[in-house]
Amino acid sequence: MSDKNGPATEELKLRLTPTQFHVTQQAGTERPFSGEFWDTTDAGTYHCVVCEEQLFDSDTKFDAHCGWPSFYESLGTDKIEYITDRTLGMARTEVRCANCKAHLGHVFPDGPQPTGNRYCINSASLGLERRPA
């Protein structure tokens, strides 16, 4: 049985890896420099690993030297949900998939132009549909 925001917890536990489940459903964070996409330069579209919603394009990915995939822009403001996160004794902006509410990571105002944003996203929350070379 699923709820209105996405697949049921039990289905996700069967479909996702333990790391993917921890990151997307429990707002976890993978270790820096450990995820599949932190240094990937392949062209394509990154999507939510839970619901397949397209979230980021590789054209907006950059090396922020932080150990996680970083993007300066999402595919649209309707793709991302922004939540104030006051854990760890600081105020940050958490980003979630607007479609299924999966935790993706955080956004910071220290990215490159044209947006100045750095979406710091866990590889475990993403899939990549590669474009043909």
N, C-alpha and C positions, 0 to 999 in steps of 0.2 A: 504494500500500500504506500502510495506517495502522497505528499502534501502539496499544497498549491505552489510552493516555491521550488520544488524539485523532487528528485528521487528519495525514497525512504532510506533511513539510516542503514538498515540491514542490507539493502541492495547495494548501497555505496561501499559498505565494508567488504562485500564480495567482489565488486568491480574495481575498486581503487587499491593501490598499494597502501601499506600502513602509513608511509610518509605522506602520500597524497591525501589520505583521509585525515591525518593529523593536521596538515596545513589547511586544507579547504574547509573542514568541518569543525575544527577545534582552534582555529586561528593560530596554528603553530608556525614555526619558521624553520626552514632547512638550514643547515650549516652553510656559511659562505663558501664559495668555490667548490661546492659539492653537487650542485644540481646539473641536470642534463643541458640546460640552455644558457648558463651564465656566460659562456664564451662562444656560443654558436653564431656564425655569420651567414648561415644559409638564408636565402630569400624565401619569404612566405608570410603566412598569416598565423598568428598565435591565437589560440582559442582556449576557452575554459575547459579544463579536463573533466569537469562534472557534467556540464550541459552542452558543450560544443559551441557556445556563443562566441563569435569572433570578437576579439578584444583589442589586439595590437597588430600593427604591420611591422615587418622587419625593417622597413625603410626608416622607422622612428626609433630603432634600437641603437644604443650606443654603449661604449665601455665606460662605465662610471668607476671602475676599479674598486667596486664594493663587494664583488663575489656573487651577485645576483643579476639576473637579466634586468636591464634598465631601458626604459623607453621614455621619450620626451612627450609623447602624446598617445592617447587611446584612439580607437576608431570612431568614437563619438561619446558625448557626455551621457547619452542614454545607455551606454554599455557598462558604465562604472557607477557604483554607489559609494559615496564618501561618508565616513563615520569618524567622529572624534574619538581617538584612542588615548586614554590617560594611564595606561599600564606602564610599568617600568619607571614611574615617577616623572614622566614628561608628557607633553601634549603632542600627539602626532595625528596624521590623517590616514586612517585605514582605508584600503580600497577593497571592494567586494564586487563580484559579478552581479550586475543589476538584475540579470535574469533569474539566477538560482541562489544568490546570496553567498556563494562560496568565497571564502577569504582568499585574496590574491597576494596582498602585501601592503605597502604603504606608499604614499606619494609625498615628495619633499620639494620645496621651492629652490632647489640648487642645481637644476638641470640646465642643459644648453638651450639656446634660442632655436626656434622661434617662441617656445612656450615658457622656458625657464623651469619646467617641471622635470622631476626624476621619479618616474613610477618604478619603484624597487619591488620587483615581483618574484615570488618563489617559483622556481622551475617546476616544482611538484604540482602547482596549480594550473599549469599550461600544457597544451599540446601544440604541435607545429605542423601546419599543412604547407609543405614545401612547394615552391613554384618551380616549374621545369627550368633548367639552366638554358 
